[in-house]
Every structure is written in C-alpha cells, then in structure tokens.
Amino acid sequence: MKYDVIIIGAGPGGIFSAYELMKKRPDLSVAVYEAGYPLEKRKCPIDGDKVKTCIRCKTCAIMNGFGGAGAFSDGKYNITNDFGGTLYEHIGRREALDLMRYVDDINVSHGGEGTQMYSTTGSEFKKLCMQNKLTLLDASVRHLGTDINYVVLQNLYKEMKDHVTFFFNTPVRHLETLENGGFRILTDDGEAECGRCIVSVGRSGSKWMETVCRELEIPTSSNRVDLGVRVELPAVIFSHLTDQLYESKIVYRTEKFEDSVRTFCMNPHGIVVNENTNGIVTVNGHSFEDPSKKTDNTNFALLVAKHFSEPFKDSNGYGESIARLSNMLGGGVIVQRFGDLERGRRSNEKRILEGTVQPTLAATPGDLSLVLPKRILDGIVEMIYALDKIAPGTANDDTLLYGVEVKFYNMEVKLDENLESSCPGLYIIGDGSGVTHSLSHASASGVFVARRIASGR
Ligand SMILES: Cc1cc2nc3c(=O)[nH]c(=O)nc-3n(C[C@H](O)[C@H](O)[C@H](O)COP(=O)(O)OP(=O)(O)OC[C@H]3O[C@@H](n4cnc5c(N)ncnc54)[C@H](O)[C@@H]3O)c2cc1C
C-alpha cells in the first residue's frame, strides 16, 4: 500500500494533521495508523464492581484509540504560550497562538458551540496572587468538558472517515527510511509506504518513539519529571477563582528550597480518577459540562518539577519508581487528609468518612510522607498554606490529597522550525515529540505540519 502521507497515532496531534490535510489537500492520500480502538469501542473495564483495579489490557482504552490520551479528558484547551508546551520555540509565539485559536474554532464548530471560554485578562486575581507570593499565569481556556469533548471527536471522525483511511487496533511496530526517499511502516497486518510521515504517538508511545529515534539516529534529550499530589476540596472554597477563570495556573516559589510548585489541571465540580501509564497507576482528574454530572468538589494537582543533571538521565524512571512505591503501599492511589499529613499519621477509612470532603475516587487511605521525597512534600505543604491565603479553607484538615500525580515528559526530539526531524520528510509532533504537553499545543502542531506538507515545503 502506498500513501502520500502516513500519520502514526490518532490523538489530537494526528487528528488535526489529518483534518487539515483533508481540507487543504484533498488530492493527497492519507492514512492514519492507530494502536487503539475507534472512539465508540474505547471502554475501560474498571466498573468499580466486578473490576475494581487496572487489569492491564493489551491497549489501554483510556490512553489509546481515536482521540488519544485526551479522549476522556476534561477537554480544557488552553490558548497560551505560558504553559502546555514549547511549540512557540519552533514556530514563533504568534503563529502558535493563531493555530491554537484555529483549533478552537474547529472544536466549536464541531459540537463545542455553547461551551465557555474563560480568560485571565483583566482579572483582579493577578494582584491578589502577587500580594501573596503567588503568580497567576496568563491564558484563555475553552472548557469542552469530558462529554462535549467526546461529541467533538465523534463529529471530526464522521467528517474525515470517507476521506482519510483509518487503521485501528494497528500499532506500527517499525518505521524505516526508503533508499530513494520516503518511509516504510511495518504492522502485524503488513506494511505500507509513504512519501511523508507524521509521527504523533503521544505519551503512551514514548518508548516506541525512543526506539525510532535511536534506529534513525535522530538526536534527543531528556531530564524532567513533575511529581506531586491531587488536591480535592469543597468546590465553594475555590469558586471565586473557578467561576471567573475556570482553571487558574498558579505558581509558588517555596521559601525553604526556592523550588517552583504549580497548580495543574483544575477541575471545578469534578472527579478524581485513576490514570494508568504503562501499568503504573497514578492520579488525575476531570469534570463534566453536563450540570447533572457535576460534584460538590473541586480538584487540582500541585506539582513540583524535578530536573536532573549528569550523570542521571532517567527522569521518567525516577517518577515511575515513586509511583510504584505508592502502588506498592496502597495497591493503587493513596488518599490522605491534609490534617493527618500535618500530624504525621496515616489516614484511615473512619477519619476520611468523618471528614467534610467526601472523596470522588475510591483510593486507599494511607500516608503520603512514606511515598513522596521530603523536599517535594515540603514544597506542596508550603503551597497549600500559600493558597489558603487567596482561597481560605485550602489548608483545612479535611482537604484530601491523592498521590501520586506524576507528569511524565517525553524525551525531546531534535526538530527544526518545520517540526521536521533530521530525516527529511519525517515530522514528529504532539506530546511524543516532547515539544507539547497539552491538547491545544498538540493539536496546533498537527495543523502546522499539515500546512507545511500541503504547501509542498
Ligand atoms: C486523564 C487525562 C486528562 C487530560 N486532560 C487534559 C486537559 O484537560 N487539557 C490538556 O490540555 N491536556 C490534557 N491532557 C493531556 C492531553 O491529553 C495530551 O497532551 C494530548 O492528548 C496529547 O496529544 P497527542 O496527539 O500528542 O498524543 P496522544 O493523545 O497520547 O495520542 C497518541 C496516540 O498514538 C497512539 N500510538 C502510540 N504509539 C503508537 C504506535 N506505535 N502505532 C500506532 N499508534 C500509536 C496511541 O494509541 C494514542 O492514541 C490529559 C491527559 C490525560 C491522560
């Protein structure tokens, strides 16, 4: 089989490159190879009844399949260069923002109409944060919500399916260059060739991506992992912020170690969920647009970035070891009341039940101080007290902390200003490139590369 363009991975990066190629160059033959299932077949077997914990499916329905890791996410599309990736370093700040807005227009016109766009512009919280040694980062955020995000993905697939060839449940095992230019991919069902190849394999494809880069001698670098906890508290405590901003990205510099701690992935009236990355269970969160699915709690992560220098290179391995430790002690995610953490004791079922915050995730009550390194935990505790000044009640005894939350970063692939690797015609985009870490940046990188290919550059 021969195609003009093969896209590997149908997450936001792959979807938006396919979509843009279909729009700009309908004459090109485009195939998308995806390791996971089509959207409607993506079902995690954990039902909380018969299957309570991860049974390590061959492909994880949460991370793989049409829509990628973002399919069941909260669908928060942040339009900013301040976080979510460093796409702007390759393509420039203005173009990065323009592309994120373009992606937003497509989402809105495919089911997202009626969803809200929030913005920090002109917010009085900037000053309040500053007065309390906190920094509020600038962003606009479209909150699709898990339910509408799903509808948008359904609509995008409907529009593309007759123009783009999709192969689901077909992981690409091997990628090689052809002597006269172009690429060959190998799958369990056979092989295919193409003139240009877009790789968008996300976080779950990180190990495969490393192999490809090694085999094709594409330079890479890596040294970061973010570690922390997910905080859950009554929604009313943060409502003055979340009503206006929905998600506030707040950074605090700790007094003790001068480390940066930041809020991440805020879910007003949301739920805390398990996340499985390569068999390791960590914590995450999302929320719904549908009022009937809203809870009384808000959750967000507090993360500390850990950078390593020579001779240690395996930052993800470090994060994995800490997550494994929590899995070993708690059989999965651990939950602890802030008051118990401060008193140096583990939480138990009784104390959690008696608390004023009812957990939205069935996690094992335990002691996070046995899992997280002291420096990271100290930073998180400091930040909780700093947040208490702008949102009184954050440092209440009953505030719940779930651990661990880990944000793994892919190694960063060396790419030029076209997001093209040292192999001409091989573009590496989205989270798999290490350049992006978010829905909006990953999607924008897909549109960018599609336009490059469409214009023959
Ligand atoms: C629970 C959760 C909530 C999140 N919430 C948000 C949010 O609200 N806002 C936000 O900005 N970001 C969020 N994120 C992050 C966001 O989902 C990612 O940044 C985004 O999905 C990255 O897009 P991508 O296309 O680069 O990769 P992915 O979405 O990871 O997609 C990659 C795809 O490639 C496939 N693949 C991998 N290897 C191969 C192979 N060898 N062959 C074929 N296919 C392969 C995978 O199956 C996958 O479907 C969340 C992530 C999770 C897990």
PDBQT file of the ligand as one rigid body, heavy atoms in Angstrom, charges set to zero:
ROOT
HETATM    1  C1  LIG A 501      -6.801  11.848  32.030  1.00  0.00    +0.000 C 
HETATM    2  C2  LIG A 501      -6.140  12.924  31.217  1.00  0.00    +0.000 A 
HETATM    3  C3  LIG A 501      -6.669  14.212  31.225  1.00  0.00    +0.000 A 
HETATM    4  C4  LIG A 501      -6.072  15.232  30.477  1.00  0.00    +0.000 A 
HETATM    5  N1  LIG A 501      -6.661  16.463  30.461  1.00  0.00    +0.000 NA
HETATM    6  C5  LIG A 501      -6.145  17.427  29.685  1.00  0.00    +0.000 A 
HETATM    7  C6  LIG A 501      -6.782  18.686  29.574  1.00  0.00    +0.000 A 
HETATM    8  O1  LIG A 501      -7.862  18.925  30.118  1.00  0.00    +0.000 OA
HETATM    9  N2  LIG A 501      -6.171  19.658  28.830  1.00  0.00    +0.000 N 
HETATM   10  C7  LIG A 501      -4.999  19.433  28.176  1.00  0.00    +0.000 A 
HETATM   11  O2  LIG A 501      -4.505  20.347  27.514  1.00  0.00    +0.000 OA
HETATM   12  N3  LIG A 501      -4.399  18.231  28.230  1.00  0.00    +0.000 NA
HETATM   13  C8  LIG A 501      -4.937  17.225  28.959  1.00  0.00    +0.000 A 
HETATM   14  N4  LIG A 501      -4.320  16.000  28.995  1.00  0.00    +0.000 N 
HETATM   15  C9  LIG A 501      -3.133  15.792  28.163  1.00  0.00    +0.000 C 
HETATM   16  C10 LIG A 501      -3.561  15.602  26.706  1.00  0.00    +0.000 C 
HETATM   17  O3  LIG A 501      -4.488  14.550  26.641  1.00  0.00    +0.000 OA
HETATM   18  C11 LIG A 501      -2.347  15.331  25.841  1.00  0.00    +0.000 C 
HETATM   19  O4  LIG A 501      -1.454  16.416  25.961  1.00  0.00    +0.000 OA
HETATM   20  C12 LIG A 501      -2.745  15.149  24.372  1.00  0.00    +0.000 C 
HETATM   21  O5  LIG A 501      -3.676  14.098  24.229  1.00  0.00    +0.000 OA
HETATM   22  C13 LIG A 501      -1.526  14.868  23.509  1.00  0.00    +0.000 C 
HETATM   23  O6  LIG A 501      -1.939  14.605  22.199  1.00  0.00    +0.000 OA
HETATM   24  P1  LIG A 501      -1.055  13.705  21.213  1.00  0.00    +0.000 P 
HETATM   25  O7  LIG A 501      -1.815  13.582  19.954  1.00  0.00    +0.000 OA
HETATM   26  O8  LIG A 501       0.310  14.239  21.178  1.00  0.00    +0.000 OA
HETATM   27  O9  LIG A 501      -0.908  12.279  21.931  1.00  0.00    +0.000 OA
HETATM   28  P2  LIG A 501      -2.000  11.264  22.470  1.00  0.00    +0.000 P 
HETATM   29  O10 LIG A 501      -3.262  11.937  22.776  1.00  0.00    +0.000 OA
HETATM   30  O11 LIG A 501      -1.330  10.497  23.555  1.00  0.00    +0.000 OA
HETATM   31  O12 LIG A 501      -2.259  10.293  21.233  1.00  0.00    +0.000 OA
HETATM   32  C14 LIG A 501      -1.282   9.428  20.738  1.00  0.00    +0.000 C 
HETATM   33  C15 LIG A 501      -1.962   8.254  20.053  1.00  0.00    +0.000 C 
HETATM   34  O13 LIG A 501      -0.938   7.491  19.394  1.00  0.00    +0.000 OA
HETATM   35  C16 LIG A 501      -1.236   6.101  19.529  1.00  0.00    +0.000 C 
HETATM   36  N5  LIG A 501       0.001   5.348  19.391  1.00  0.00    +0.000 N 
HETATM   37  C17 LIG A 501       1.046   5.288  20.256  1.00  0.00    +0.000 A 
HETATM   38  N6  LIG A 501       2.039   4.506  19.741  1.00  0.00    +0.000 NA
HETATM   39  C18 LIG A 501       1.587   4.062  18.544  1.00  0.00    +0.000 A 
HETATM   40  C19 LIG A 501       2.136   3.212  17.530  1.00  0.00    +0.000 A 
HETATM   41  N7  LIG A 501       3.359   2.672  17.648  1.00  0.00    +0.000 N 
HETATM   42  N8  LIG A 501       1.377   2.946  16.445  1.00  0.00    +0.000 NA
HETATM   43  C20 LIG A 501       0.140   3.472  16.286  1.00  0.00    +0.000 A 
HETATM   44  N9  LIG A 501      -0.417   4.302  17.222  1.00  0.00    +0.000 NA
HETATM   45  C21 LIG A 501       0.295   4.584  18.320  1.00  0.00    +0.000 A 
HETATM   46  C22 LIG A 501      -1.858   5.993  20.911  1.00  0.00    +0.000 C 
HETATM   47  O14 LIG A 501      -2.675   4.835  20.965  1.00  0.00    +0.000 OA
HETATM   48  C23 LIG A 501      -2.646   7.284  21.026  1.00  0.00    +0.000 C 
HETATM   49  O15 LIG A 501      -3.995   7.128  20.653  1.00  0.00    +0.000 OA
HETATM   50  C24 LIG A 501      -4.894  14.959  29.722  1.00  0.00    +0.000 A 
HETATM   51  C25 LIG A 501      -4.354  13.662  29.723  1.00  0.00    +0.000 A 
HETATM   52  C26 LIG A 501      -4.962  12.651  30.450  1.00  0.00    +0.000 A 
HETATM   53  C27 LIG A 501      -4.375  11.264  30.405  1.00  0.00    +0.000 C 
ENDROOT
TORSDOF 0
